[in-house]
């Protein structure tokens, strides 16, 4: 469990692990030097349950924290849960049963649901089964990260998470796994976890980085990224900047900067179409 300044949610995340009906587990929390009371809460929780192992030190981001935690793993089956997400009851026992039933599987995942800051279910994550063509990742990630469990062997085969990625390191890892071992990835037909959306979560707070890193990962593994990844963020950016009463010049500058970064991941034909579409959209929505 990577963590940074999530004292509001991490207690619930920890409890969702330690209250599982499968007792033979350890929870390794790699905190990035939180200053919001998280270390004190971790110390209190660890004093109550020795299965919780934790450390707190500066890191370069969640991928670094996860790689650090993975070096401490004693078990043979691994899951990772962000400190603002929660496991569904019996999630671990279902994963263990799946691996025992299918010893050839290296990784499993299941259904996930988005929840808000108060735990209210918002919607079902758009999950697709493991036999889905890898090319479908170009439409968006169809694996809900907290539902994933994998054998320790997978880490040995794929290597570390990419620490140069701030937001798309999980997306990158799933693509690497599918490209190498798709036939050895299984599915659990139950809700395994709840992914929390709130104003401080990476998914909502770092939209530009999410878009560019997603395109970078697709370009790396599939050759290029489709233009809709960029267009979606252009629309978000226009809405955001207009809502903040930014000047037309500032809106155009930020849009142009984003498009130039995004175009490096697009086929040449789509680069031209995106630039032309942006010029048209900007004229409509950002008058002089």
Residue pairs with C-beta under 8 A, 6 or more apart in sequence:
1 10
1 13
1 14
1 17
1 27
1 28
1 29
1 30
1 69
1 80
1 81
1 82
1 83
2 30
2 31
2 32
2 62
2 65
2 66
2 69
2 80
2 82
2 83
3 10
3 29
3 30
3 31
3 32
3 34
3 38
3 65
3 83
4 31
4 32
4 33
4 34
4 62
4 65
4 83
5 34
5 35
5 36
5 38
6 13
6 34
6 36
6 38
6 83
6 84
7 34
7 36
7 37
7 38
7 41
8 84
8 117
9 83
9 84
9 117
9 196
9 198
10 29
10 38
10 41
10 42
10 83
10 84
11 41
11 45
12 86
12 119
13 81
13 82
13 83
13 84
13 85
13 86
14 27
14 29
14 45
14 52
16 81
16 86
16 87
16 88
17 25
17 27
17 81
17 87
17 92
18 27
18 45
18 49
18 51
18 52
19 89
20 87
20 89
20 90
20 91
20 92
20 93
21 89
21 90
21 92
21 93
22 90
22 92
22 93
22 96
25 51
25 75
25 92
26 51
26 52
26 53
26 73
26 74
26 75
27 51
27 52
27 53
28 53
28 54
28 69
28 72
28 73
29 42
29 52
29 53
29 54
29 55
29 69
29 83
30 54
30 55
30 59
30 65
30 66
30 68
30 69
31 38
31 39
31 42
31 54
31 55
31 56
31 57
31 65
32 56
32 57
32 58
32 59
32 61
32 62
32 65
33 56
33 57
33 58
33 59
34 56
38 56
39 56
42 52
42 54
42 56
43 54
45 52
46 52
46 53
46 54
53 72
55 68
59 65
59 68
60 163
61 163
61 166
62 82
62 166
62 169
62 202
63 161
63 162
63 163
63 165
63 166
63 169
64 163
66 80
66 161
66 169
67 160
67 161
67 163
69 80
70 78
70 155
70 160
73 152
75 152
76 151
76 152
77 95
77 96
77 99
77 149
77 150
77 151
77 152
78 149
78 150
78 151
78 152
78 155
79 87
79 91
79 92
79 95
79 146
79 148
79 149
79 150
80 145
80 146
80 148
81 87
81 146
81 193
82 145
82 146
82 195
82 196
84 196
84 198
84 201
85 146
85 193
85 194
85 195
85 196
86 115
86 119
86 146
86 193
86 194
86 196
87 146
87 192
87 193
87 194
88 190
88 191
88 192
88 193
88 194
91 110
91 147
91 192
91 193
92 149
94 110
94 188
94 190
94 192
95 108
95 149
95 188
95 192
98 105
98 108
98 149
98 186
98 188
99 105
99 108
99 149
99 151
102 186
104 184
105 151
105 184
105 185
105 186
106 150
106 151
106 153
106 154
106 157
106 177
106 181
106 184
106 185
107 148
107 149
107 150
107 151
107 154
107 177
107 181
107 184
107 185
107 186
108 148
108 149
108 150
108 185
108 186
108 187
108 188
109 127
109 130
109 143
109 144
109 147
109 148
109 149
109 185
109 187
109 188
109 192
110 127
110 144
110 147
110 187
110 188
110 189
110 190
110 191
110 192
110 193
111 124
111 125
111 127
111 144
111 147
111 188
111 189
111 190
111 191
111 192
112 124
112 125
112 127
112 144
112 145
112 146
112 147
112 191
112 192
112 193
112 194
112 195
113 121
113 122
113 123
113 124
113 125
113 191
113 194
113 195
114 121
114 122
114 123
114 124
114 125
114 194
114 195
114 196
114 197
115 121
115 122
115 194
115 195
115 196
115 197
116 122
116 196
116 197
116 198
117 196
117 198
117 199
119 194
121 194
122 197
125 144
125 195
126 140
126 142
127 142
127 143
127 144
127 147
128 136
128 142
129 187
130 178
130 182
130 185
130 186
130 187
131 182
132 142
134 175
134 178
134 179
134 182
134 222
135 222
136 142
137 171
137 174
137 175
137 178
137 218
137 221
137 222
138 218
138 222
138 225
138 226
139 226
141 170
141 171
141 174
141 214
143 174
144 192
144 193
144 195
145 170
145 195
146 192
146 193
146 194
146 195
147 188
147 192
147 193
148 174
150 177
154 177
154 181
157 180
157 181
158 173
158 176
158 177
158 180
161 169
161 170
161 172
161 173
162 169
162 172
162 173
163 169
165 172
165 213
165 216
165 217
166 202
166 206
166 209
166 213
167 202
167 203
167 206
167 209
167 210
167 213
167 214
168 210
168 213
168 214
168 216
168 217
171 213
171 214
171 217
172 217
172 220
172 221
175 217
175 218
175 221
175 222
176 221
177 185
178 185
179 221
197 203
197 204
198 204
199 205
202 210
203 210
207 233
207 236
207 237
208 233
208 237
208 258
211 229
211 230
211 232
211 233
211 258
211 262
212 258
212 261
212 262
212 265
214 225
214 229
215 225
215 229
215 230
215 262
215 265
215 266
216 225
216 265
218 224
218 225
218 226
218 229
218 265
219 225
219 264
219 265
224 265
224 266
224 267
224 270
225 265
225 266
226 266
226 270
227 266
227 270
227 273
227 274
229 262
230 258
230 259
230 262
230 263
230 266
230 274
231 274
231 277
233 258
233 262
234 255
234 258
234 259
234 278
234 281
237 251
237 254
237 255
237 258
238 251
238 255
238 281
238 282
238 285
238 286
241 250
241 251
241 254
242 251
242 285
242 286
246 254
248 286
248 287
248 288
251 282
251 286
252 282
252 286
255 278
255 282
259 274
259 275
259 278
262 274
263 271
263 274
263 275
266 274
